[in-house]
Amino acid sequence: MTIRYKCPRCGNRKTYVIRRFKHRCSHCKYEWQPGRLPLRFPVSLWRPLLVHFFGTKSVPEVSRQTGLHRQRVYRALFHVRLAMATDIPPVFRGTVEVDETYLGGQWKNKRLSKRIGGTKRGRGTSKTPVFGILCRSGKVWAQVVPDTEAKTLQALILKRVRKGSTVCSDTWKSYTGIATKGYVHRIVKHGQGQYSNGTGAHINGLEGFWGYLKRKLADKGGIRRERLPLYLAEYVWRYNHRALTPDQKTDRILSLLQVKNTKNLVA
């Protein structure tokens, strides 16, 4: 059997060997060495970089502390976020919360041209929609979605939540009918000032994660829309592994970086 690899950047399956066992993608021309940590960083450089990264230091500060050029730090963190995006929770079961939110910065910080045109708040806004699922065990999953229609959100629930589980949501129409798909559906009526109906049905945990996510993104001072999925993956990962120490987080990411490269094998 001929062993082939797919590009870790664009996913293209047509690659070729160039030099010193390195491979090059025929589509985006990205070069990498399968089975090795990306960017040819030794572990002795990755470890302090990750320790500072998990210490929530800025890229300029990480660059100063590690002695790496700022652009190399940006490229390294790009690979870290790609690895985080692969470390997703398993299929949820039990009692889960589902909700959607919108990301895109504060209205007062928008360009004048956008503010003149006006926009809606909440559903119907021009911001980027994000859908999330939180299990009461404390794990969360979130993804940028093209819209918040029933066909989109219910397909994700069917994929990420085991049938027979209890799904808690608000009254958004896209969740209507989820009970017919094999779930127990519990609703909280936010429009009537209800945030828990007394039977354990609420989405307060997921609302708390949205608040955490928006605070962290606000600290970045603005993120391009095309990069939002990677930053979303980062803060989902940080939230799910918040109980780990910085050293434990570093070990897990180093493992993921190596596995991510070896899993580029295509039969």
C-alpha positions, 0 to 999 in steps of 0.5 A: 500500500502506498502511504499518502499524506494530506496537507495539515493546512488546507486538507489537500490530499495531493502532496509530494516529497521534496527534501530531508523527508519533508512534504509539500502540498501541491495546492497551497505549497505548505511544507511540513515533516510528518510525525514531527512538531510543526515549524521545526520547533524543538520541545525545548522551545515549544514548552516555554512558548506554551507556558507563557501562552497559557499564562494569558500573555500577549504575543509581544510578551511571549516573543520577548520571554522566549526570544522568538520573532513575533511572526514565529509566535503567531505561526506557532499559535496558529498550529496550537489552535488547529490542534485545540480544534481537534480536541473536541468533547465526545458525544454528549448525553444526560442533560444538555443545554443548547443556545446560540449567540452572536459575535462581532464587537460592540456597536459603538466600535463599528465603522461609521459606514456600518453604524449609519446603515443600522443593524438589528440586535440579537437574532437578525443581526449582521454579526456572526452566529455561533451555536453551542452545547453544554453538558451539565458535567461541565464540558462545552462545544461551540461552532460558527454556523451559517445561520440559526435556522432549524435545519442547521441547529437540529442537525448539530444537536442530532450529531453531538447529543445522544438520543434519549438525552434531555435538551434544555433551550429557550423558546427560539423557534428552531428548537421546536420539534426536537422532542420528535427526534428522540429527545426530552425537550425542556424550555425556559421562557426568557421573554417572560423573565423565566431563567429556571422553571424549578425542574432543573431546566435552564441554560444558565451554564451556557449563558455563563460560557458565552459571557466568558467567551465574549470577555476573552474576545474583547480583550483581543481588541478585534478578530477577523471573521475568518479567524474566529473559528480558531479563536472559538476553538481556543476558548472552548478548549481552555474552558473544558480544561480549566482544571488542568495546571499550565504544565498539564495543558502544555503536555496535552497540547504537545501530544496533540501537535504530534498526533495532529501531524501523524494523523495526516496519513491517508490510506 
